[in-house]
Amino acid sequence: QISREQFSVDDFFSSDLTFVNEVETFENLAAGLNLEINLSGISGTIESLPKADTKGEIFLVPYRVALNGSFTNSVEFIENLENLPFITTVSTVSVSAAGGGTVNTNLSGSFFLKKK
């Protein structure tokens, strides 16, 4: 059983208004899997972000990821998204052959930001 001292719901939500930690997390995950990454769409301010469908002050930060590398590593990248230090949802995923035994993987999603 987890005590309240060990666990806080707030820990699931990013509070980094610059998005630097999230960008680094995506980039480090890709690098560790030997994948090329192009991350885009992460921008805005707390005032311009769409509010999540919640009662609290939680906002959606959309992003797009383009990966190039092995199919196995691309799948592992996607699987690892559920273990990030912040909640993220994936809306779309597409995979296509890229030649040389690699694939291009494109995904879009959002992570959640909690205003503190």
Secondary structure, 3 states (H helix, E strand, C coil): CCCCCCCCHHHHCECCCCCHHHHHHHHHHHHHCCCEEEEECCCCCCCCCCECCCCCCEEEEEEEEEEEECHHHHHHHHHHHHHCCCCEEEEEEEEEEEECCEEEEEEEEEEEEECC
